[in-house]
């Protein structure tokens, strides 16, 4: 429990929960902004330049 308390203090209340507490999502992903072919086209992938 001490480890869980430390993690929750560091990263915010509710970061770690016990399994019996259940999971309630407080957020939803905004799917309206995703591309329909986000990884299926090679030209859409970012290119690393050194």
Predicted model as a PDB file, atoms N, CA, C, CB and O in Angstrom, pLDDT in the B-factor column:
MODEL        1                                                                  
ATOM      1  N   UNK A   1       0.816  -1.198   0.000  1.00 84.00           N  
ATOM      2  CA  UNK A   1       0.000   0.000   0.000  1.00 84.00           C  
ATOM      3  C   UNK A   1       0.858   1.260   0.000  1.00 84.00           C  
ATOM      4  CB  UNK A   1      -0.928  -0.001   1.198  1.00 84.00           C  
ATOM      5  O   UNK A   1       0.474   2.267  -0.594  1.00 84.00           O  
ATOM      6  N   UNK A   2       2.000   1.218   0.650  1.00 91.00           N  
ATOM      7  CA  UNK A   2       2.858   2.407   0.691  1.00 91.00           C  
ATOM      8  C   UNK A   2       3.336   2.777  -0.705  1.00 91.00           C  
ATOM      9  CB  UNK A   2       4.062   2.174   1.615  1.00 91.00           C  
ATOM     10  O   UNK A   2       3.415   3.954  -1.058  1.00 91.00           O  
ATOM     11  N   UNK A   3       3.658   1.746  -1.502  1.00 90.00           N  
ATOM     12  CA  UNK A   3       4.112   2.012  -2.869  1.00 90.00           C  
ATOM     13  C   UNK A   3       2.987   2.652  -3.684  1.00 90.00           C  
ATOM     14  CB  UNK A   3       4.596   0.704  -3.549  1.00 90.00           C  
ATOM     15  O   UNK A   3       3.226   3.597  -4.436  1.00 90.00           O  
ATOM     16  N   UNK A   4       1.770   2.145  -3.539  1.00 87.00           N  
ATOM     17  CA  UNK A   4       0.626   2.725  -4.251  1.00 87.00           C  
ATOM     18  C   UNK A   4       0.387   4.169  -3.816  1.00 87.00           C  
ATOM     19  CB  UNK A   4      -0.642   1.884  -4.009  1.00 87.00           C  
ATOM     20  O   UNK A   4       0.104   5.034  -4.645  1.00 87.00           O  
ATOM     21  N   UNK A   5       0.501   4.424  -2.523  1.00 90.00           N  
ATOM     22  CA  UNK A   5       0.302   5.782  -2.010  1.00 90.00           C  
ATOM     23  C   UNK A   5       1.344   6.738  -2.571  1.00 90.00           C  
ATOM     24  CB  UNK A   5       0.356   5.790  -0.480  1.00 90.00           C  
ATOM     25  O   UNK A   5       1.027   7.870  -2.936  1.00 90.00           O  
ATOM     26  N   UNK A   6       2.597   6.273  -2.637  1.00 92.00           N  
ATOM     27  CA  UNK A   6       3.661   7.123  -3.178  1.00 92.00           C  
ATOM     28  C   UNK A   6       3.419   7.441  -4.652  1.00 92.00           C  
ATOM     29  CB  UNK A   6       5.028   6.445  -3.005  1.00 92.00           C  
ATOM     30  O   UNK A   6       3.590   8.582  -5.080  1.00 92.00           O  
ATOM     31  N   UNK A   7       3.024   6.445  -5.419  1.00 89.00           N  
ATOM     32  CA  UNK A   7       2.772   6.656  -6.852  1.00 89.00           C  
ATOM     33  C   UNK A   7       1.600   7.602  -7.045  1.00 89.00           C  
ATOM     34  CB  UNK A   7       2.497   5.314  -7.568  1.00 89.00           C  
ATOM     35  O   UNK A   7       1.657   8.501  -7.884  1.00 89.00           O  
ATOM     36  N   UNK A   8       0.537   7.406  -6.273  1.00 88.00           N  
ATOM     37  CA  UNK A   8      -0.620   8.297  -6.385  1.00 88.00           C  
ATOM     38  C   UNK A   8      -0.295   9.731  -5.956  1.00 88.00           C  
ATOM     39  CB  UNK A   8      -1.769   7.761  -5.544  1.00 88.00           C  
ATOM     40  O   UNK A   8      -0.838  10.681  -6.521  1.00 88.00           O  
ATOM     41  N   UNK A   9       0.575   9.895  -4.974  1.00 91.00           N  
ATOM     42  CA  UNK A   9       0.999  11.241  -4.585  1.00 91.00           C  
ATOM     43  C   UNK A   9       1.816  11.898  -5.691  1.00 91.00           C  
ATOM     44  CB  UNK A   9       1.816  11.190  -3.287  1.00 91.00           C  
ATOM     45  O   UNK A   9       1.665  13.089  -5.965  1.00 91.00           O  
ATOM     46  N   UNK A  10       2.680  11.112  -6.320  1.00 93.00           N  
ATOM     47  CA  UNK A  10       3.569  11.655  -7.343  1.00 93.00           C  
ATOM     48  C   UNK A  10       2.834  11.974  -8.646  1.00 93.00           C  
ATOM     49  CB  UNK A  10       4.693  10.679  -7.616  1.00 93.00           C  
ATOM     50  O   UNK A  10       3.064  13.027  -9.241  1.00 93.00           O  
ATOM     51  N   UNK A  11       1.949  11.073  -9.097  1.00 92.00           N  
ATOM     52  CA  UNK A  11       1.325  11.224 -10.408  1.00 92.00           C  
ATOM     53  C   UNK A  11      -0.138  11.647 -10.363  1.00 92.00           C  
ATOM     54  CB  UNK A  11       1.434   9.948 -11.152  1.00 92.00           C  
ATOM     55  O   UNK A  11      -0.770  11.801 -11.409  1.00 92.00           O  
ATOM     56  N   UNK A  12      -0.677  11.835  -9.176  1.00 88.00           N  
ATOM     57  CA  UNK A  12      -2.056  12.301  -9.071  1.00 88.00           C  
ATOM     58  C   UNK A  12      -2.981  11.245  -8.503  1.00 88.00           C  
ATOM     59  CB  UNK A  12      -2.557  12.737 -10.418  1.00 88.00           C  
ATOM     60  O   UNK A  12      -2.820  10.044  -8.719  1.00 88.00           O  
ATOM     61  N   UNK A  13      -3.954  11.746  -7.769  1.00 84.00           N  
ATOM     62  CA  UNK A  13      -4.914  10.876  -7.119  1.00 84.00           C  
ATOM     63  C   UNK A  13      -5.661  10.030  -8.153  1.00 84.00           C  
ATOM     64  CB  UNK A  13      -5.901  11.699  -6.285  1.00 84.00           C  
ATOM     65  O   UNK A  13      -6.123  10.549  -9.169  1.00 84.00           O  
ATOM     66  N   UNK A  14      -5.774   8.743  -7.892  1.00 79.00           N  
ATOM     67  CA  UNK A  14      -6.496   7.846  -8.794  1.00 79.00           C  
ATOM     68  C   UNK A  14      -5.644   7.257  -9.894  1.00 79.00           C  
ATOM     69  CB  UNK A  14      -7.631   8.566  -9.403  1.00 79.00           C  
ATOM     70  O   UNK A  14      -6.171   6.583 -10.779  1.00 79.00           O  
ATOM     71  N   UNK A  15      -4.319   7.493  -9.869  1.00 85.00           N  
ATOM     72  CA  UNK A  15      -3.459   6.897 -10.885  1.00 85.00           C  
ATOM     73  C   UNK A  15      -3.485   5.382 -10.768  1.00 85.00           C  
ATOM     74  CB  UNK A  15      -2.018   7.420 -10.757  1.00 85.00           C  
ATOM     75  O   UNK A  15      -3.654   4.682 -11.766  1.00 85.00           O  
ATOM     76  N   UNK A  16      -3.320   4.878  -9.562  1.00 84.00           N  
ATOM     77  CA  UNK A  16      -3.431   3.445  -9.311  1.00 84.00           C  
ATOM     78  C   UNK A  16      -4.677   3.181  -8.487  1.00 84.00           C  
ATOM     79  CB  UNK A  16      -2.171   2.901  -8.591  1.00 84.00           C  
ATOM     80  O   UNK A  16      -4.966   3.902  -7.532  1.00 84.00           O  
ATOM     81  N   UNK A  17      -5.413   2.146  -8.861  1.00 81.00           N  
ATOM     82  CA  UNK A  17      -6.612   1.755  -8.138  1.00 81.00           C  
ATOM     83  C   UNK A  17      -6.548   0.269  -7.834  1.00 81.00           C  
ATOM     84  CB  UNK A  17      -7.883   2.097  -8.946  1.00 81.00           C  
ATOM     85  O   UNK A  17      -5.853  -0.479  -8.522  1.00 81.00           O  
ATOM     86  N   UNK A  18      -7.256  -0.156  -6.825  1.00 80.00           N  
ATOM     87  CA  UNK A  18      -7.407  -1.577  -6.556  1.00 80.00           C  
ATOM     88  C   UNK A  18      -8.437  -2.149  -7.524  1.00 80.00           C  
ATOM     89  CB  UNK A  18      -7.826  -1.829  -5.077  1.00 80.00           C  
ATOM     90  O   UNK A  18      -9.345  -1.440  -7.958  1.00 80.00           O  
ATOM     91  N   UNK A  19      -8.302  -3.408  -7.857  1.00 76.00           N  
ATOM     92  CA  UNK A  19      -9.220  -4.026  -8.811  1.00 76.00           C  
ATOM     93  C   UNK A  19     -10.673  -3.941  -8.386  1.00 76.00           C  
ATOM     94  CB  UNK A  19      -8.850  -5.458  -9.013  1.00 76.00           C  
ATOM     95  O   UNK A  19     -11.551  -3.851  -9.245  1.00 76.00           O  
ATOM     96  N   UNK A  20     -10.955  -3.967  -7.104  1.00 68.00           N  
ATOM     97  CA  UNK A  20     -12.327  -3.933  -6.612  1.00 68.00           C  
ATOM     98  C   UNK A  20     -12.978  -2.559  -6.764  1.00 68.00           C  
ATOM     99  CB  UNK A  20     -12.357  -4.348  -5.165  1.00 68.00           C  
ATOM    100  O   UNK A  20     -14.196  -2.435  -6.629  1.00 68.00           O  
ATOM    101  N   UNK A  21     -12.170  -1.514  -7.048  1.00 68.00           N  
ATOM    102  CA  UNK A  21     -12.715  -0.163  -7.160  1.00 68.00           C  
ATOM    103  C   UNK A  21     -13.417   0.068  -8.490  1.00 68.00           C  
ATOM    104  CB  UNK A  21     -11.613   0.855  -6.984  1.00 68.00           C  
ATOM    105  O   UNK A  21     -14.241   0.975  -8.606  1.00 68.00           O  
ATOM    106  N   UNK A  22     -13.105  -0.730  -9.477  1.00 65.00           N  
ATOM    107  CA  UNK A  22     -13.715  -0.546 -10.789  1.00 65.00           C  
ATOM    108  C   UNK A  22     -13.005   0.517 -11.596  1.00 65.00           C  
ATOM    109  CB  UNK A  22     -15.170  -0.187 -10.643  1.00 65.00           C  
ATOM    110  O   UNK A  22     -12.147   1.242 -11.092  1.00 65.00           O  
ATOM    111  N   UNK A  23     -13.381   0.594 -12.858  1.00 68.00           N  
ATOM    112  CA  UNK A  23     -12.745   1.550 -13.758  1.00 68.00           C  
ATOM    113  C   UNK A  23     -13.845   2.393 -14.388  1.00 68.00           C  
ATOM    114  CB  UNK A  23     -11.881   0.825 -14.855  1.00 68.00           C  
ATOM    115  O   UNK A  23     -14.767   1.868 -15.012  1.00 68.00           O  
ATOM    116  N   UNK A  24     -13.736   3.699 -14.217  1.00 68.00           N  
ATOM    117  CA  UNK A  24     -14.651   4.631 -14.870  1.00 68.00           C  
ATOM    118  C   UNK A  24     -13.816   5.611 -15.664  1.00 68.00           C  
ATOM    119  CB  UNK A  24     -15.564   5.371 -13.836  1.00 68.00           C  
ATOM    120  O   UNK A  24     -13.037   6.374 -15.094  1.00 68.00           O  
ATOM    121  N   UNK A  25     -13.973   5.594 -16.967  1.00 67.00           N  
ATOM    122  CA  UNK A  25     -13.209   6.522 -17.797  1.00 67.00           C  
ATOM    123  C   UNK A  25     -13.784   7.920 -17.656  1.00 67.00           C  
ATOM    124  CB  UNK A  25     -13.217   6.079 -19.279  1.00 67.00           C  
ATOM    125  O   UNK A  25     -14.992   8.124 -17.771  1.00 67.00           O  
ATOM    126  N   UNK A  26     -12.907   8.878 -17.406  1.00 70.00           N  
ATOM    127  CA  UNK A  26     -13.309  10.265 -17.279  1.00 70.00           C  
ATOM    128  C   UNK A  26     -13.070  11.031 -18.582  1.00 70.00           C  
ATOM    129  CB  UNK A  26     -12.557  10.927 -16.128  1.00 70.00           C  
ATOM    130  O   UNK A  26     -13.379  12.218 -18.678  1.00 70.00           O  
ATOM    131  N   UNK A  27     -12.516  10.340 -19.583  1.00 71.00           N  
ATOM    132  CA  UNK A  27     -12.186  11.007 -20.827  1.00 71.00           C  
ATOM    133  C   UNK A  27     -12.513  10.079 -21.981  1.00 71.00           C  
ATOM    134  CB  UNK A  27     -10.702  11.430 -20.858  1.00 71.00           C  
ATOM    135  O   UNK A  27     -12.656   8.870 -21.800  1.00 71.00           O  
ATOM    136  N   UNK A  28     -12.627  10.645 -23.149  1.00 72.00           N  
ATOM    137  CA  UNK A  28     -12.808   9.882 -24.376  1.00 72.00           C  
ATOM    138  C   UNK A  28     -11.835  10.407 -25.408  1.00 72.00           C  
ATOM    139  CB  UNK A  28     -14.272   9.969 -24.892  1.00 72.00           C  
ATOM    140  O   UNK A  28     -11.512  11.595 -25.432  1.00 72.00           O  
ATOM    141  N   UNK A  29     -11.370   9.506 -26.264  1.00 71.00           N  
ATOM    142  CA  UNK A  29     -10.478   9.915 -27.331  1.00 71.00           C  
ATOM    143  C   UNK A  29     -11.289  10.672 -28.389  1.00 71.00           C  
ATOM    144  CB  UNK A  29      -9.752   8.683 -27.953  1.00 71.00           C  
ATOM    145  O   UNK A  29     -12.402  10.268 -28.724  1.00 71.00           O  
ATOM    146  N   UNK A  30     -10.746  11.742 -28.900  1.00 72.00           N  
ATOM    147  CA  UNK A  30     -11.422  12.495 -29.955  1.00 72.00           C  
ATOM    148  C   UNK A  30     -11.098  11.864 -31.301  1.00 72.00           C  
ATOM    149  CB  UNK A  30     -11.001  13.994 -29.933  1.00 72.00           C  
ATOM    150  O   UNK A  30     -10.088  12.185 -31.927  1.00 72.00           O  
ATOM    151  N   UNK A  31     -11.950  10.982 -31.726  1.00 70.00           N  
ATOM    152  CA  UNK A  31     -11.705  10.239 -32.957  1.00 70.00           C  
ATOM    153  C   UNK A  31     -12.008  11.048 -34.206  1.00 70.00           C  
ATOM    154  CB  UNK A  31     -12.522   8.985 -32.966  1.00 70.00           C  
ATOM    155  O   UNK A  31     -11.668  10.626 -35.312  1.00 70.00           O  
ATOM    156  N   UNK A  32     -12.630  12.180 -34.050  1.00 71.00           N  
ATOM    157  CA  UNK A  32     -12.943  13.003 -35.218  1.00 71.00           C  
ATOM    158  C   UNK A  32     -11.675  13.545 -35.880  1.00 71.00           C  
ATOM    159  CB  UNK A  32     -13.858  14.161 -34.818  1.00 71.00           C  
ATOM    160  O   UNK A  32     -11.696  13.882 -37.064  1.00 71.00           O  
ATOM    161  N   UNK A  33     -10.580  13.632 -35.136  1.00 70.00           N  
ATOM    162  CA  UNK A  33      -9.352  14.207 -35.668  1.00 70.00           C  
ATOM    163  C   UNK A  33      -8.361  13.161 -36.187  1.00 70.00           C  
ATOM    164  CB  UNK A  33      -8.692  15.036 -34.609  1.00 70.00           C  
ATOM    165  O   UNK A  33      -7.281  13.520 -36.655  1.00 70.00           O  
ATOM    166  N   UNK A  34      -8.707  11.892 -36.112  1.00 67.00           N  
ATOM    167  CA  UNK A  34      -7.789  10.859 -36.604  1.00 67.00           C  
ATOM    168  C   UNK A  34      -7.971  10.680 -38.102  1.00 67.00           C  
ATOM    169  CB  UNK A  34      -8.020   9.515 -35.867  1.00 67.00           C  
ATOM    170  O   UNK A  34      -9.064  10.875 -38.634  1.00 67.00           O  
ATOM    171  N   UNK A  35      -6.908  10.313 -38.765  1.00 64.00           N  
ATOM    172  CA  UNK A  35      -6.956  10.059 -40.196  1.00 64.00           C  
ATOM    173  C   UNK A  35      -7.496   8.652 -40.434  1.00 64.00           C  
ATOM    174  CB  UNK A  35      -5.553  10.231 -40.839  1.00 64.00           C  
ATOM    175  O   UNK A  35      -7.181   7.750 -39.658  1.00 64.00           O  
ATOM    176  N   UNK A  36      -8.279   8.436 -41.453  1.00 65.00           N  
ATOM    177  CA  UNK A  36      -8.790   7.091 -41.716  1.00 65.00           C  
ATOM    178  C   UNK A  36      -7.688   6.119 -42.132  1.00 65.00           C  
ATOM    179  CB  UNK A  36      -9.853   7.146 -42.793  1.00 65.00           C  
ATOM    180  O   UNK A  36      -7.866   4.907 -42.008  1.00 65.00           O  
ATOM    181  N   UNK A  37      -6.553   6.624 -42.625  1.00 62.00           N  
ATOM    182  CA  UNK A  37      -5.454   5.761 -43.047  1.00 62.00           C  
ATOM    183  C   UNK A  37      -4.183   6.201 -42.335  1.00 62.00           C  
ATOM    184  CB  UNK A  37      -5.268   5.802 -44.592  1.00 62.00           C  
ATOM    185  O   UNK A  37      -3.172   6.474 -42.982  1.00 62.00           O  
ATOM    186  N   UNK A  38      -4.224   6.271 -41.026  1.00 61.00           N  
ATOM    187  CA  UNK A  38      -3.128   6.892 -40.279  1.00 61.00           C  
ATOM    188  C   UNK A  38      -1.812   6.141 -40.338  1.00 61.00           C  
ATOM    189  CB  UNK A  38      -3.522   7.040 -38.866  1.00 61.00           C  
ATOM    190  O   UNK A  38      -0.773   6.752 -40.090  1.00 61.00           O  
ATOM    191  N   UNK A  39      -1.793   4.859 -40.650  1.00 66.00           N  
ATOM    192  CA  UNK A  39      -0.511   4.161 -40.793  1.00 66.00           C  
ATOM    193  C   UNK A  39      -0.476   3.279 -42.025  1.00 66.00           C  
ATOM    194  CB  UNK A  39      -0.230   3.323 -39.562  1.00 66.00           C  
ATOM    195  O   UNK A  39       0.430   2.456 -42.153  1.00 66.00           O  
ATOM    196  N   UNK A  40      -1.410   3.415 -42.920  1.00 69.00           N  
ATOM    197  CA  UNK A  40      -1.436   2.525 -44.078  1.00 69.00           C  
ATOM    198  C   UNK A  40      -0.737   3.115 -45.301  1.00 69.00           C  
ATOM    199  CB  UNK A  40      -2.860   2.191 -44.428  1.00 69.00           C  
ATOM    200  O   UNK A  40      -0.543   2.423 -46.300  1.00 69.00           O  
ATOM    201  N   UNK A  41      -0.362   4.385 -45.222  1.00 75.00           N  
ATOM    202  CA  UNK A  41       0.364   5.004 -46.332  1.00 75.00           C  
ATOM    203  C   UNK A  41       1.760   5.383 -45.875  1.00 75.00           C  
ATOM    204  CB  UNK A  41      -0.388   6.247 -46.867  1.00 75.00           C  
ATOM    205  O   UNK A  41       1.921   6.094 -44.883  1.00 75.00           O  
ATOM    206  N   UNK A  42       2.762   4.915 -46.587  1.00 82.00           N  
ATOM    207  CA  UNK A  42       4.147   5.176 -46.209  1.00 82.00           C  
ATOM    208  C   UNK A  42       4.446   6.677 -46.216  1.00 82.00           C  
ATOM    209  CB  UNK A  42       5.104   4.441 -47.156  1.00 82.00           C  
ATOM    210  O   UNK A  42       5.210   7.148 -45.374  1.00 82.00           O  
ATOM    211  N   UNK A  43       3.868   7.431 -47.138  1.00 80.00           N  
ATOM    212  CA  UNK A  43       4.163   8.871 -47.224  1.00 80.00           C  
ATOM    213  C   UNK A  43       3.606   9.663 -46.040  1.00 80.00           C  
ATOM    214  CB  UNK A  43       3.597   9.437 -48.516  1.00 80.00           C  
ATOM    215  O   UNK A  43       4.024  10.795 -45.799  1.00 80.00           O  
ATOM    216  N   UNK A  44       2.660   9.066 -45.299  1.00 76.00           N  
ATOM    217  CA  UNK A  44       2.101   9.746 -44.133  1.00 76.00           C  
ATOM    218  C   UNK A  44       2.915   9.547 -42.858  1.00 76.00           C  
ATOM    219  CB  UNK A  44       0.703   9.271 -43.903  1.00 76.00           C  
ATOM    220  O   UNK A  44       2.687  10.234 -41.862  1.00 76.00           O  
ATOM    221  N   UNK A  45       3.856   8.617 -42.884  1.00 77.00           N  
ATOM    222  CA  UNK A  45       4.678   8.361 -41.704  1.00 77.00           C  
ATOM    223  C   UNK A  45       5.731   9.450 -41.549  1.00 77.00           C  
ATOM    224  CB  UNK A  45       5.348   6.976 -41.797  1.00 77.00           C  
ATOM    225  O   UNK A  45       6.298   9.894 -42.547  1.00 77.00           O  
ATOM    226  N   UNK A  46       6.007   9.890 -40.330  1.00 78.00           N  
ATOM    227  CA  UNK A  46       7.048  10.907 -40.142  1.00 78.00           C  
ATOM    228  C   UNK A  46       8.420  10.366 -40.504  1.00 78.00           C  
ATOM    229  CB  UNK A  46       7.054  11.409 -38.699  1.00 78.00           C  
ATOM    230  O   UNK A  46       8.691   9.177 -40.337  1.00 78.00           O  
ATOM    231  N   UNK A  47       9.269  11.226 -40.991  1.00 83.00           N  
ATOM    232  CA  UNK A  47      10.610  10.828 -41.427  1.00 83.00           C  
ATOM    233  C   UNK A  47      11.640  11.444 -40.481  1.00 83.00           C  
ATOM    234  CB  UNK A  47      10.879  11.268 -42.906  1.00 83.00           C  
ATOM    235  O   UNK A  47      11.623  12.650 -40.237  1.00 83.00           O  
ATOM    236  N   UNK A  48      12.536  10.608 -39.951  1.00 87.00           N  
ATOM    237  CA  UNK A  48      13.606  11.096 -39.075  1.00 87.00           C  
ATOM    238  C   UNK A  48      14.790  11.510 -39.930  1.00 87.00           C  
ATOM    239  CB  UNK A  48      14.028  10.011 -38.036  1.00 87.00           C  
ATOM    240  O   UNK A  48      15.233  10.762 -40.802  1.00 87.00           O  
ATOM    241  N   UNK A  49      15.299  12.708 -39.673  1.00 88.00           N  
ATOM    242  CA  UNK A  49      16.435  13.226 -40.430  1.00 88.00           C  
ATOM    243  C   UNK A  49      17.587  13.439 -39.454  1.00 88.00           C  
ATOM    244  CB  UNK A  49      16.069  14.558 -41.182  1.00 88.00           C  
ATOM    245  O   UNK A  49      17.403  14.046 -38.398  1.00 88.00           O  
ATOM    246  N   UNK A  50      18.762  12.949 -39.798  1.00 82.00           N  
ATOM    247  CA  UNK A  50      19.929  13.127 -38.928  1.00 82.00           C  
ATOM    248  C   UNK A  50      20.880  14.134 -39.479  1.00 82.00           C  
ATOM    249  CB  UNK A  50      20.646  11.827 -38.724  1.00 82.00           C  
ATOM    250  O   UNK A  50      21.915  14.403 -38.870  1.00 82.00           O  
TER     251      UNK A  50                                                      
ENDMDL                                                                          
END                                                                             
